[in-house]
Amino acid sequence: MKITKINIISGFLGCGKTTFIKKIIQESSDFSKTVIIENEFGEVSIDGELLEIDGVSVKEINAGCICCSVAGDFSKSILEIKKIFNPDEIIIEPSGVGKLSEITKICEEYHDKFEINKIITILDLTKYFMYLTNFGEFYKDQIKNSNIIVFSRFTKGIEKEKHLEKVVLSIKEINNNLNIIQKEWDDINSIDILKKRFDINIFSQNHSHCGCSDNTHNHHEYDKNLENSNNHPHDHNCNHNHNCECHSDEHQHLDSKFSSITLNVDRNFSETDLHTVLNSFNKDTSTGNIIRAKGSVPSGNLKLQFDFVPEEINIYERSNDNKNYVVIIGEDLNKKLIEKLFLNG
């Protein structure tokens, strides 16, 4: 049986992993031999439904972290996909609160069936230092175990923070043996990243690449030695109290400190109503420290699909198929108050 290549698209909650996968789909000449494994931290899959609109085979593993609470299901799933579809490639989109090192470890167990091709971590340039400070080793783990970094919200990050050089230096301190694409991802072809040998010109407008003195080394190798230091800073750069809990236990995961709430919503919303509710998450911590909210709500004959991360709200009109769910992820969630906002008004 042929070896199936695995591409992992990792990144923290709300960084844009699903959007990047949709870019891969759109830029692929043939996606018929590729399967996507979509892992959600929550009871229902919102992103999986969006991908299936494009006719993509999606294997959903919900309500937990691939590398911890559903590790058995994940192993079973990739073997099942291999047996049924025998695809040329599998794209794995892990939960944004899991350890990338554990995900790659599971994939490598079946070296006779699978080969890891590229491990891409999406980093939100506008929130890099905030997340690095508040989520410490969990956030670093995704950088340590990648071989390519792609930035989301690149232009906005440059305009807002003007700290690209500091971010690049920080990334290199964590893992100097990777490629950092210092461009808006609209300016690059995702297939060039996944399929072809690296061309220095796709990584930076100023011809900066991974920082290595030559091109003789293998960029597909990544550091598997996790750092267990408890000495990183705990300063807070946002209105949310993201208290980092650092442990040397390699099986401690962010999903042990986060919780999720899933609601089936039938209350009608105007766009203004929805924006007011979501914006309250930025200003009022009585609902908890919410770092991700997504889903859709009814709006007349349509529905409003939305994405929320701290300081950013996106709302889109879609046709209403009467499948309206809301997933809220964060710390110390006030379920009663959140239910009141979405269900009762």
C-alpha angles and dihedrals in degrees: 000000000000122000113255117219117228123208116190119204105194135172144128123288113296096007094125105262095145092047090053091049089052087053089054090050093050093048096046117100091205125017097166094104096048128090126193123215107204116196117193130190096221143051097277134037114241098167094045090059090051092051093048089059085071091054095255123151106242127187107200123206108182141180099039153027119296093225099047128018096024100029091123092050091049093052090047091048098054091047090048091049090049092051098045103035104017087203126194089229141014122203114205120199104189126203111275091237101055134094113260089206091063093047093053090046091058092048092050093055089078099050091151090062106027139041123193107231108176132359109201123185118197113213123193102228092202093059104030099115094037091056094039090054098043101038100033115174095016090059093042091051091066090054096043093054099043129091096197132039119202120184124222121202086022100158092042090050093051092048095044104038106015089204105119094126091052091049092050092049090049092050092049090052088058096041122359093178100076141081119252116203105212097191140086103272090233086070094059134060112239092212089060086061097045103036112026138062111266117273112201091221094067093059105060140005089224092049093251114147135168095324095247120138095231143009098242097100126084114254090195091074117090136187111265095180106101120210114233099187119142093198102094119115124266100202116142123227100178140053092258120088099231098174109193116223108200122194135172090222104108091209094060107112136186090243088071091065098036127070133191135215122203120197131186102217125202098157114114117243134191116214089251091052092050094046090051092053094047094044089055087067088065095049107031124052093188088099090053133257099312114191099166136024127167142154137083140282131199117265112179109290090346136052131232115231113199145183125198131187123157110296094002131086126177123184127182133182116237136171111272115246092170091248101118117161132161123205119196120189126186148092127299093001117197099220097185093052093045091050089050092053095051104028107031108022 
